[in-house]
Amino acid sequence: MAMTIKSNTLPFISETISDARIAYVKNLAMTKEDATVMRIWDKIKDWFCGTRKKEALGHIYDLTHQGNLSKPQFALQCIKAFHSLSTMVGAAYQDKFKALITENPQGGWDLEFIIEGALRVECSLDQEQNKDSALSLVINNDLMKPNASHKTLENNDTFLNTEKEERQTSETSNREKHYDNALFFSHVHDFLNEINIPHLDAALHQPAMARLAALKNFDVMPIKSRASWVNIANLISDKIPDDNILVLKKEFPSNLHFSFDDENKVKQSARLTKYAADAASYLRNLPDFMHYFIEDSSEYLPSNHFTAGDLKRLKESSLEELKRIYKEEPLSIFKHDEVYKTPSEVVFLWMYILRDAAIDLKNESADLMINLFKAWQSRYLNHQTLTLSSTRKFLKEDANLLRRAGLETLANVVDSKVQSVVPCLLRQLPTADSDLSPTRLHDNVYGRVFESNWIASLVANPPDEVKSAMSTIAHYYSTYLSTLSCNKQDRMLRKVLKGLHRQIVGDKRFWFKAFPEIKALSTSTFELPSFLTKLQKILCADIKTGEQCIAVPYLAVKLFNAINGLPVIKHELWQIWTNVNYKRYIQPRTGRTMEKKEIAESNVIPIPTAGITLRYQPPAVSNADRMTSEVRPCNRYHIPSAENINNFPAVKNALQHGLPYSGGVSGSTGIMLSIINHLKNQGTDIDLRMGLLGSIMFMNYDGGHSIHESLWVANQKGINLSKTKSCNKDLDGFISDYESFVAIYKNTQCEKALSDALSIAWERSFNYLTQYSEDYKALKLSNNVQKEPMESNY
């Protein structure tokens, strides 16, 4: 059956197909024309937290693409999109959002949605002419006053009203002829109810809605005289038996009531049979229902009634058709100038091309590919030369070297004067850093995937030395709690444990599923001594799994914070200095603000995910057997806006060197290193390096911080992580060298564990690239990367 779908027809559709829509806008909008949308996004992207760009892109797409929608449907789509965008931004940008309505000479209304300096979208509603339609639009008296023809939607004036009229005729043709506007206002009313906006005579109680005057002024009365397909579709739950039949009962001349009745009951009643036929006729004459079909489907649709099964199939079919339509959008990729890539994107693609070419080539040519590949691996790990200028420089050198070796085809992949279907890598990069916005650098999908896989491999098989260090820290806190209990400091103990419990309940993690003992601590009820007993069991247990390893930093940081709630006189000196160090050196350089918890929880991706990938990025690490879908810290953090990025040089410098930004430099790592130093000062046998690695395993796998953000703190606290003999004193200029980081574990068991995990990370990251990279697929399709002839100049 051929069908066509209107956007936002069913409430759940937009969420289901958002990935396809965003793929079109973000991954495929590469022409100058399509890039207009991207440029809009580039201008306002930093108003949104970095982890919500997927949603922002979808709403911008809805604001700028009418497609086959009617005017009222597009107006509704714009209202919803504008509402969502305006509620996503921070307070500092609220004055940039304005919605205007103007009465036009034809008696209709022109709506205008403005994001200052970025976007202006116009749509219109024509005046209703047919008095027999389901409702008519009445201009509020205020609009007829002098100077009132142009209203901003930021005041409390009611500018539109709908009024039910007594229907003088029931002719379907008249009823549907001018129904679009009525449908629009019915849907607006449904939308207002969905997002719980009170009527104008009630006080606005949602801060997000108080910021959005564009919707609170749509004073729309409930429409009972005309139900839409959306209303009816919402009645269809999976619990309704498939053979139940939809019936339409007219309670009053202008009031309709839909319900489902038992099939046998309907067939045995002439009255119910008529109600079923009325319901079928009603559905067939709904514009938003019939918009699903572009060909005659009389054989598919029953003529005299609809069963719940029929309607369920219609919902499912319409959803599948919508996804098909989005997937079949004509690709415009690489037809004109591209939107610029970041160095990390280009470098990762080039590394894979080199590795692939080494397999196809022989002898000296293969050796050359391997040497170039290893050189780029080293640059990728040390990050010092992963800037835009250095990346361009080394790519040019590679192209020259390949040409001298007679490998012209590969050289042209990097640098070519000839315009091809797929631009060469140098053309995909800008020439100036100013063309690489912070948010583009923040995406850093391959950096996130690589680090997430590297650390996940260590969590899957934790080194014994790390397990030993984590056990030592766990036993320290076990002893601390036992001391409080033995000294009869019950009030202090209760306060610490209550503070810990409150943090755990409010901060559950996806990996709790693989560690039932810690999951038991997250129940809402706090009872002593059972909570302490469960906690001590965890702290005193032999550590065998990766989840047990990372649970130690999780609990240690939260215990540290709970102890901070005690009077300062109860704090030890090392705790005080840890707090001072955080406020003086770490906190000012994080550059992050946090998304509201309720927003983060409402946008948790359904796929259980570990690591530091963002919401809109396909997960790098996922295991439904050991994980649940929970908020990861990296999906709550905002990066500094483009206007403020220069105030955070440590963040800007890291982004420009290809380092992932997850949560900013890590205060939690600072706490862990302080605990380890305190234990060493007490004479405890603990290896600082193993404690650092265990902390990084938690920070990264848990989704809180990149490896660099932990190493930055390690450098700041005096751990030498460079090839020189001293730490980097330039805190804002510190760039992590992961090769040097691995080198500090030389001659330990961890050396092999880190090396093995690195190999796994490379392999899984390249697999991720071949699966998701449109650039890689385009190169394959264009045959730009061909097997070279075996002869060369060597």
C-alpha positions in Angstrom: 0.0 0.0 0.0 1.4 3.4 -1.0 1.2 6.1 1.7 2.5 9.5 2.4 2.9 11.0 5.8 2.6 14.5 7.2 5.2 15.4 9.8 4.1 15.3 13.5 0.9 13.5 12.6 1.4 11.0 15.4 3.0 12.1 18.7 5.7 9.4 18.8 6.8 9.7 15.1 9.2 12.6 15.5 11.2 10.8 18.1 11.3 7.5 16.2 12.6 9.0 12.9 14.7 11.8 14.4 17.9 9.8 13.7 17.1 9.7 10.0 16.1 13.4 9.9 19.3 14.4 11.7 21.4 12.2 9.5 20.0 14.2 6.6 20.7 17.6 8.1 23.9 17.0 9.9 25.7 14.3 7.8 24.3 14.9 4.3 23.8 18.7 4.2 26.9 19.4 2.3 25.9 21.6 -0.7 25.9 25.3 -0.4 22.2 25.3 -0.4 21.8 22.6 2.3 24.6 24.2 4.3 22.4 27.1 4.9 20.7 25.0 7.6 24.1 24.1 8.9 25.2 27.8 9.0 22.1 28.6 11.0 23.1 25.9 13.4 26.6 27.1 13.5 25.4 30.5 14.6 23.2 29.3 17.5 24.7 25.9 18.3 26.6 27.2 21.3 23.4 28.5 22.9 22.6 24.8 23.5 24.5 22.4 25.6 26.7 20.3 23.4 24.8 17.1 24.1 21.5 18.5 22.7 22.6 19.4 19.2 20.7 16.5 17.9 17.5 17.9 19.1 18.4 21.4 18.1 19.2 20.3 14.6 15.8 18.5 14.3 13.9 21.6 15.4 15.8 23.8 13.0 15.0 21.4 10.2 11.3 21.6 11.2 11.5 25.4 11.2 13.0 25.6 7.7 11.4 22.8 5.8 7.7 22.9 4.9 7.9 20.0 2.5 4.4 18.8 1.5 2.7 20.2 4.6 -0.3 22.5 4.3 0.1 26.0 5.7 -1.6 25.2 9.0 0.4 22.1 9.5 3.6 23.9 8.8 2.6 26.7 11.2 2.0 24.0 13.9 5.3 22.4 13.1 7.0 25.8 13.4 5.3 26.6 16.8 6.5 23.3 18.2 10.0 23.6 16.9 10.3 27.2 18.1 9.0 26.3 21.5 11.5 23.5 21.8 14.5 25.7 20.7 13.5 28.5 23.0 13.2 26.2 26.0 16.6 24.6 25.3 18.6 27.8 25.5 19.9 29.5 28.6 18.5 32.6 30.1 21.2 34.8 28.5 19.8 34.1 25.1 16.0 34.4 25.8 15.8 37.9 24.4 17.0 36.6 21.0 13.8 34.6 20.5 10.8 36.5 19.3 7.5 35.4 17.7 5.3 37.9 15.8 1.8 37.8 14.4 0.4 40.3 11.9 -3.1 40.5 10.5 -2.7 40.5 6.7 -5.0 42.4 4.2 -6.8 39.2 3.2 -8.0 38.7 6.8 -5.6 35.9 7.6 -2.5 36.0 9.8 1.2 36.0 9.1 3.4 34.3 11.7 7.0 35.1 12.0 9.6 33.3 14.2 12.9 35.1 14.8 16.1 34.0 16.3 18.1 37.2 16.3 21.2 37.1 14.2 20.5 33.6 13.0 17.1 32.8 11.6 13.8 34.3 10.4 11.0 32.0 9.4 7.6 33.1 8.1 4.4 31.1 7.7 0.7 32.1 7.3 -2.8 31.1 8.0 -5.5 32.0 5.5 -8.9 33.4 6.7 -11.6 30.8 7.1 -14.4 31.6 4.6 -16.8 28.7 5.1 -19.2 29.3 8.0 -20.1 25.6 7.9 -16.6 24.5 9.0 -16.1 22.9 12.4 -15.2 26.2 13.9 -14.5 29.8 12.9 -11.7 32.2 13.9 -12.7 35.3 15.7 -10.4 38.3 15.9 -10.1 39.5 19.5 -11.4 43.0 20.0 -7.9 44.2 21.1 -6.6 43.5 17.6 -9.2 46.0 16.1 -7.9 48.9 18.2 -5.6 51.4 16.6 -1.9 50.4 16.3 -2.8 46.9 17.4 -2.6 45.2 14.0 1.0 44.1 14.7 1.4 42.2 17.9 4.4 40.5 19.5 3.6 37.2 21.2 5.5 38.3 24.2 2.7 40.0 26.1 -0.4 38.5 27.7 -2.9 39.7 25.1 -5.2 37.1 23.6 -4.9 37.4 19.9 -6.7 34.4 18.6 -9.9 32.7 19.7 -11.9 29.8 18.4 -15.6 29.5 18.8 -17.8 26.6 18.3 -20.8 27.3 16.0 -24.0 25.5 15.8 -23.8 23.2 12.8 -26.7 23.8 10.4 -25.6 20.9 8.2 -23.8 17.7 8.5 -22.6 17.4 4.9 -19.1 16.0 5.0 -18.0 17.9 1.9 -18.7 21.2 3.5 -17.2 20.1 6.7 -13.9 19.2 5.3 -13.6 21.9 2.6 -12.0 24.6 4.8 -10.9 22.3 7.7 -7.2 22.9 7.7 -7.2 25.9 10.0 -9.6 24.2 12.4 -7.3 21.2 12.4 -4.4 23.5 13.2 -6.0 25.0 16.2 -7.2 21.6 17.4 -3.6 20.3 17.2 -2.3 23.5 19.0 -4.8 22.9 21.7 -3.7 19.2 22.0 0.0 20.4 22.1 -0.7 22.9 24.8 -2.3 20.2 26.9 0.5 17.8 26.2 3.2 20.1 27.6 0.9 21.1 30.4 0.5 24.8 29.7 -2.3 26.2 31.9 -5.0 28.5 30.4 -4.5 32.2 30.5 -6.5 32.7 33.7 -4.0 30.5 35.6 -0.5 31.4 36.7 2.3 30.0 34.6 4.1 27.6 36.7 6.8 26.2 34.4 9.9 28.4 34.0 10.5 27.1 30.5 7.0 28.0 29.4 7.2 31.4 31.1 10.0 32.1 28.7 7.9 31.1 25.7 5.2 33.7 25.3 4.6 32.5 21.7 2.5 29.7 22.9 0.9 30.9 26.1 -1.1 33.4 24.0 -2.8 30.8 21.8 -6.1 30.8 23.6 -7.7 27.7 22.1 -10.9 26.3 23.4 -11.3 22.5 23.5 -12.7 21.2 20.2 -15.2 18.4 20.9 -17.1 18.9 17.7 -14.3 17.6 15.6 -11.8 14.9 16.5 -8.5 14.6 14.5 -6.7 11.4 13.6 -4.2 12.3 16.3 -7.0 12.2 18.9 -8.3 8.9 17.7 -4.9 7.3 17.3 -4.2 8.1 20.9 -7.1 5.9 21.9 -5.5 2.9 20.3 -3.5 1.1 23.0 -1.9 -2.3 22.6 -4.2 -3.6 25.3 -7.3 -3.2 23.1 -8.2 -6.5 21.4 -7.5 -6.4 17.7 -11.1 -7.5 16.8 -12.7 -4.7 18.8 -14.5 -2.2 16.5 -14.3 1.6 16.5 -17.7 3.3 17.0 -18.8 6.9 17.0 -21.6 8.1 19.2 -23.1 11.6 19.0 -23.9 12.6 22.5 -24.9 16.1 21.5 -25.3 17.8 18.1 -21.8 19.1 18.3 -20.2 16.6 20.6 -18.7 13.3 19.4 -17.6 10.3 21.4 -15.2 7.6 20.0 -14.8 4.2 21.7 -14.1 0.5 20.9 -16.8 -2.2 21.3 -16.7 -5.9 21.2 -17.0 -7.3 17.6 -19.9 -9.7 18.4 -21.8 -7.0 20.3 -21.5 -4.6 17.3 -22.6 -7.2 14.8 -25.7 -8.1 16.9 -26.8 -4.5 17.2 -28.1 -2.4 14.3 -27.5 0.7 16.3 -23.8 -0.1 17.0 -23.4 -1.3 13.4 -24.5 2.2 12.3 -22.1 3.8 14.9 -19.3 1.7 13.4 -20.1 2.8 9.9 -20.3 6.4 11.1 -16.8 6.1 12.6 -15.4 4.6 9.4 -17.0 7.4 7.3 -15.7 10.0 9.7 -12.1 8.7 9.5 -12.2 8.5 5.7 -13.2 12.2 5.6 -10.5 13.5 7.9 -7.9 15.4 5.9 -5.1 14.4 8.2 -6.1 10.8 8.0 -6.5 10.7 4.2 -3.1 12.5 3.8 -1.6 9.1 4.6 -2.7 7.7 1.2 -1.5 8.8 -2.2 -3.1 5.8 -4.1 -6.4 4.1 -4.0 -6.3 1.7 -1.0 -10.0 0.7 -0.9 -9.0 -3.0 -1.0 -6.9 -2.5 2.2 -9.3 -0.3 4.1 -12.6 -1.9 5.3 -15.7 0.0 3.9 -18.1 -0.3 6.9 -15.9 -0.3 10.0 -12.4 -0.2 11.5 -11.2 -2.7 14.0 -8.5 -1.9 16.5 -6.2 -4.2 14.6 -6.8 -2.2 11.4 -5.9 1.0 13.1 -2.8 -0.5 14.8 -1.6 -1.6 11.4 -2.3 1.8 9.9 -0.2 3.4 12.7 2.6 0.9 12.1 2.5 1.2 8.3 2.5 4.9 8.4 5.5 4.9 10.7 7.4 2.6 8.4 6.5 4.6 5.4 7.7 7.8 7.1 11.0 6.2 7.8 11.3 5.0 4.2 10.6 8.5 2.9 13.3 10.0 5.1 15.8 7.3 4.1 15.0 7.9 0.4 15.7 11.7 0.6 18.0 12.4 -2.4 21.6 12.7 -1.1 23.3 16.0 -1.9 26.6 15.0 -0.4 29.8 16.2 -2.2 28.0 17.8 -5.1 29.3 21.2 -4.2 31.5 22.8 -1.6 31.6 20.9 1.7 31.0 22.0 5.2 34.5 21.8 6.7 35.6 18.8 8.7 37.8 18.9 11.8 41.4 17.6 11.9 40.5 14.6 14.0 37.8 13.5 11.5 40.1 13.8 8.5 43.1 12.2 10.3 41.0 9.1 11.4 39.7 8.7 7.8 43.2 9.0 6.4 44.6 6.4 8.9 42.0 3.9 7.8 42.7 4.6 4.1 46.5 4.0 4.7 45.8 0.8 6.7 43.5 -0.4 3.9 46.0 0.4 1.2 48.8 -1.5 3.0 46.8 -4.7 2.7 46.3 -4.2 -1.1 49.9 -3.1 -1.9 53.1 -5.1 -1.8 56.7 -4.8 -0.9 58.1 -1.2 -0.5 54.7 0.4 -1.2 53.1 -1.6 1.6 56.0 -0.7 3.9 55.5 3.0 3.1 51.8 2.7 3.9 52.6 1.1 7.2 55.2 3.7 8.2 52.8 6.5 7.3 50.0 4.8 9.2 52.2 4.4 12.4 53.3 8.0 12.2 49.7 9.2 12.2 48.9 6.8 15.1 51.7 8.4 17.1 50.5 11.9 16.2 47.0 11.0 17.2 48.1 9.7 20.6 50.4 12.5 21.5 48.0 15.3 20.3 50.8 17.9 20.0 50.5 17.9 16.2 46.8 17.3 15.8 46.1 21.0 15.3 44.7 22.3 12.0 48.0 23.8 10.8 50.0 20.7 11.7 47.5 18.4 10.2 47.5 20.3 6.9 51.3 20.4 6.9 51.7 16.6 7.4 49.0 15.8 4.9 50.8 17.8 2.2 54.1 16.0 3.1 52.3 12.6 2.7 50.9 13.6 -0.7 54.4 14.7 -1.9 55.9 11.4 -0.6 53.2 9.3 -2.3 53.7 11.0 -5.6 57.4 10.5 -5.5 56.7 6.8 -4.9 54.4 6.7 -7.9 51.2 6.3 -5.9 49.3 9.1 -7.6 45.8 7.8 -6.8 46.5 7.8 -3.1 48.2 11.2 -3.3 45.1 12.6 -5.0 43.0 11.4 -2.0 45.0 13.8 0.1 45.7 16.7 -2.2 44.4 17.2 -5.7 43.9 20.3 -7.9 41.2 18.5 -9.8 37.6 18.8 -8.5 36.2 15.3 -8.0 33.0 13.9 -6.6 34.7 13.4 -3.3 36.9 16.4 -2.3 40.5 15.6 -1.3 41.2 15.6 2.4 43.0 19.0 2.3 39.9 20.5 0.7 37.7 19.1 3.5 39.7 21.1 6.0 39.5 24.8 6.4 42.7 26.9 6.2 42.0 29.0 9.4 41.1 28.0 12.9 38.3 30.6 12.9 36.4 28.3 10.6 36.4 25.5 13.2 33.8 26.4 15.8 34.1 25.0 19.3 31.0 22.9 18.9 32.4 21.2 15.8 35.6 20.4 17.7 33.5 19.3 20.7 31.7 16.6 18.6 35.1 14.8 18.1 33.3 11.5 17.5 36.3 9.4 16.8 38.2 10.8 19.8 35.3 9.8 22.0 34.9 6.4 20.4 38.6 5.6 20.6 38.9 6.6 24.3 35.6 4.9 25.2 36.8 1.6 23.7 40.3 1.9 25.1 39.1 2.2 28.7 36.1 -0.2 28.3 38.6 -2.9 27.4 40.4 -2.3 30.6 37.2 -2.4 32.6 36.3 -5.7 30.9 39.7 -7.1 32.0 41.1 -5.0 34.9 44.8 -5.4 35.7 45.6 -7.0 39.0 47.7 -4.0 40.1 44.7 -1.7 39.6 42.4 -4.0 41.5 45.0 -3.9 44.4 45.1 -0.1 44.5 41.3 0.1 44.5 41.1 -2.4 47.3 43.5 -0.3 49.4 41.3 2.8 48.9 38.1 0.9 49.7 39.7 -0.5 52.9 40.7 3.1 53.9 37.1 4.3 53.8 35.9 1.1 55.5 38.2 1.8 58.4 37.1 5.4 58.5 33.5 4.4 58.8 34.3 1.8 61.4 36.2 4.4 63.5 33.2 6.7 63.5 31.0 3.8 64.7 33.5 2.6 67.4 33.9 6.1 68.8 30.2 6.4 69.2 30.0 9.3 66.8 26.6 8.2 65.6 25.3 11.6 64.6 28.4 12.2 62.4 28.2 8.7 60.9 24.5 9.1 60.2 25.1 12.4 58.5 27.9 11.1 56.3 25.9 7.9 55.3 22.7 9.9 54.7 24.7 12.3 52.5 26.2 9.3 50.6 22.8 7.7 50.2 21.2 10.9 48.8 24.0 11.2 46.2 23.7 7.6 45.1 19.9 7.7 44.8 20.1 10.9 42.7 23.0 9.6 40.6 22.4 6.0 39.5 24.7 4.6 36.9 24.2 2.3 34.0 26.8 -0.2 35.3 24.9 -0.9 38.5 23.2 -3.8 36.7 26.5 -5.7 36.7 27.1 -5.0 40.4 23.9 -5.8 42.3 25.5 -5.0 45.7 25.9 -1.3 44.8 22.5 -1.2 43.1 21.1 -2.3 46.5 22.4 1.0 48.0 20.4 3.1 45.5 16.9 2.2 46.9 14.9 5.2 48.1 14.6 4.0 51.7 17.5 4.9 54.1 17.8 2.6 57.1 20.6 2.0 59.6 22.3 -0.2 60.2 21.4 -2.1 57.0 22.8 0.6 54.7 26.1 0.6 56.5 26.2 -3.2 56.5 25.7 -3.2 52.7 28.3 -0.5 52.2 30.9 -2.2 54.3 30.3 -5.5 52.4 31.3 -3.7 49.2 34.3 -1.9 50.7 35.7 -5.1 52.3 35.1 -7.5 49.4 37.8 -8.9 47.1 37.7 -6.9 43.9 37.4 -9.2 40.9 35.5 -7.4 38.2 35.8 -4.1 36.4 32.5 -2.8 37.9 33.9 -3.5 41.4 37.0 -1.5 40.4 35.2 1.6 39.2 32.7 1.4 42.1 35.6 2.4 44.4 36.2 5.9 42.9 32.4 6.3 42.5 31.9 5.7 46.3 35.2 7.4 47.4 34.3 10.7 45.6 30.8 10.6 47.0 32.0 9.8 50.5 34.5 12.7 50.2 31.6 15.0 49.3 29.5 13.7 52.1 32.3 14.3 54.6 32.5 17.8 53.2 29.0 18.3 54.7 30.5 18.0 58.2 31.8 21.0 60.1 35.2 22.1 58.9 36.7 21.2 62.3 36.0 17.6 61.5 37.9 17.8 58.2 41.5 16.5 57.9 44.1 18.9 56.5 44.5 16.9 53.2 40.7 17.2 52.6 40.9 21.0 53.2 43.8 21.4 50.7 41.9 19.2 48.2 39.0 21.6 48.3 41.2 24.6 48.1 43.0 23.2 45.1 39.7 22.5 43.3 38.4 26.0 43.8 41.7 27.7 43.0 42.9 25.7 40.0 40.4 23.1 38.7 36.9 24.7 38.9 37.8 27.9 37.1 39.1 25.8 34.1 36.3 23.3 33.7 34.3 25.6 31.5 31.1 23.7 32.1 27.6 24.3 33.2 25.1 21.5 33.8 21.8 20.7 32.1 18.9 20.4 34.4 18.5 16.9 35.7 14.9 16.6 34.5 15.9 17.6 31.0 18.8 15.1 31.0 16.6 12.3 32.2 13.9 13.0 29.6 16.6 12.7 26.9 18.4 9.5 27.9 19.2 7.5 24.8 17.4 4.1 25.0 20.5 2.1 24.1 22.6 1.2 27.2 25.8 3.0 26.6 29.2 3.4 28.3 31.9 6.0 27.7 31.9 9.6 26.6 30.0 9.5 23.3 27.2 12.1 23.0 23.5 11.6 22.8 23.2 11.9 19.0 26.3 9.8 18.3 25.9 6.0 17.8 27.2 4.3 21.0 30.8 3.2 21.0 30.4 0.7 23.9 27.1 -1.0 24.6 26.2 -4.2 26.4 22.6 -4.7 27.4 23.4 -7.7 29.5 25.6 -5.5 31.9 24.1 -2.0 31.4 20.9 -0.1 31.7 19.9 3.2 30.1 20.9 5.9 32.5 22.1 9.5 32.3 25.9 9.7 31.8 27.6 12.9 33.2 28.9 13.8 29.7 25.3 14.1 28.5 24.5 16.8 31.1 27.4 19.1 30.6 27.4 22.3 28.5 30.7 23.5 26.9 31.5 27.2 27.0 29.7 29.3 24.3 31.6 30.5 21.3 31.4 34.0 22.9 33.0 32.8 26.1 35.5 30.1 24.9 38.4 32.5 25.1 37.8 32.8 28.8 38.6 29.2 29.1 42.0 28.7 27.4 42.5 25.2 28.8 39.3 24.1 27.1 40.0 25.9 23.9 43.5 24.6 23.7 42.4 21.0 24.3 39.7 21.2 21.6 42.1 22.6 19.1 44.5 19.7 19.7 41.8 17.0 19.1 41.2 16.1 22.7 37.6 15.2 23.6 35.8 17.5 26.0 33.5 15.5 28.3 33.1 17.4 31.6 36.1 19.7 31.7 39.2 19.1 33.9 38.3 16.5 36.5 37.7 17.5 40.1 36.9 13.9 40.9 40.4 12.8 39.8 41.8 15.5 42.1 39.9 13.9 45.0 41.2 10.4 44.1 44.8 11.5 43.8 44.6 13.4 47.1 43.3 10.2 48.8 46.2 8.2 47.3 48.8 10.8 48.4 47.3 10.8 51.9 47.6 7.0 52.1 51.2 7.2 50.9 52.0 9.8 53.5 50.6 7.4 56.2 53.0 4.7 55.0 50.4 2.7 53.1 51.7 0.6 50.2 49.8 1.9 47.2 51.1 2.6 43.7 50.1 6.1 42.6 50.1 5.1 38.9 47.7 2.2 39.5 45.4 4.5 41.5 45.5 7.0 38.7 44.6 4.4 36.1 41.8 3.0 38.2 40.4 6.5 38.6 40.6 7.1 34.8 38.8 3.8 34.2 35.9 5.1 36.3 35.9 8.6 35.0 35.8 7.6 31.3 33.8 4.4 31.3 31.2 6.1 33.6 30.9 8.9 31.0 32.2 11.7 33.1 35.6 12.7 31.7 38.0 12.1 28.9 41.4 10.7 29.6 43.0 14.1 29.1 40.7 15.7 31.7 42.1 13.3 34.3 45.7 13.6 33.1 45.4 17.4 33.3 44.7 17.2 37.0 47.5 14.6 37.5 49.9 17.0 35.9 48.7 19.9 38.0 49.2 17.8 41.1 52.8 16.9 40.2 52.7 13.6 38.4 55.1 13.8 35.5 53.3 12.7 32.3 55.6 14.1 29.7 58.9 13.0 28.2 60.7 15.8 30.0 61.9 15.6 33.6 59.3 17.9 35.0 55.6 18.6 34.9 54.1 21.2 32.7 53.7 24.4 34.7 51.6 26.0 32.0 48.2 24.7 33.1 46.2 26.3 30.4 48.7 25.0 27.8 49.0 21.4 29.0 48.2 18.9 26.3 48.0 15.2 27.2 50.4 12.9 25.4 48.9 9.4 25.7 52.1 7.7 24.5 53.9 9.3 27.5 51.0 8.2 29.7 51.4 4.6 28.7 55.1 4.9 29.2 54.8 5.5 32.9 53.6 1.9 33.2 56.7 0.4 31.6 57.8 -2.8 33.3 54.5 -3.3 35.1 51.6 -5.7 34.3 49.6 -2.7 33.3 52.0 -2.1 30.4 50.7 -5.1 28.5 47.1 -4.5 29.5 47.2 -0.9 28.2 48.9 -2.1 25.0 46.3 -4.8 24.4 43.5 -2.4 25.1 44.9 0.1 22.7 45.0 -2.5 19.9 41.3 -3.2 20.6 40.5 0.5 20.6 42.0 1.1 17.2 40.2 -1.9 15.7 36.8 -1.0 17.1 37.2 2.6 16.2 38.0 1.8 12.6 35.0 -0.5 12.5 32.9 2.3 13.8 34.2 4.6 11.0 33.4 2.1 8.3 29.9 1.6 9.7 28.9 5.2 10.2 31.2 7.5 8.2 29.5 9.0 5.1 32.9 10.2 4.0 34.3 6.6 3.9 31.2 5.3 2.1 31.5 8.1 -0.5 35.1 7.3 -1.1 34.4 3.7 -1.6 31.5 4.5 -4.0 33.6 7.0 -6.0 36.5 4.5 -6.4 38.9 7.2 -5.3 40.8 4.7 -3.3 41.8 2.0 -5.8 44.3 -0.7 -5.7 47.5 0.9 -6.9 49.6 -0.8 -9.6 52.4 -2.9 -8.1 55.1 -0.9 -9.9 56.4 2.2 -8.1 59.4 4.4 -8.1 61.1 2.5 -5.3 
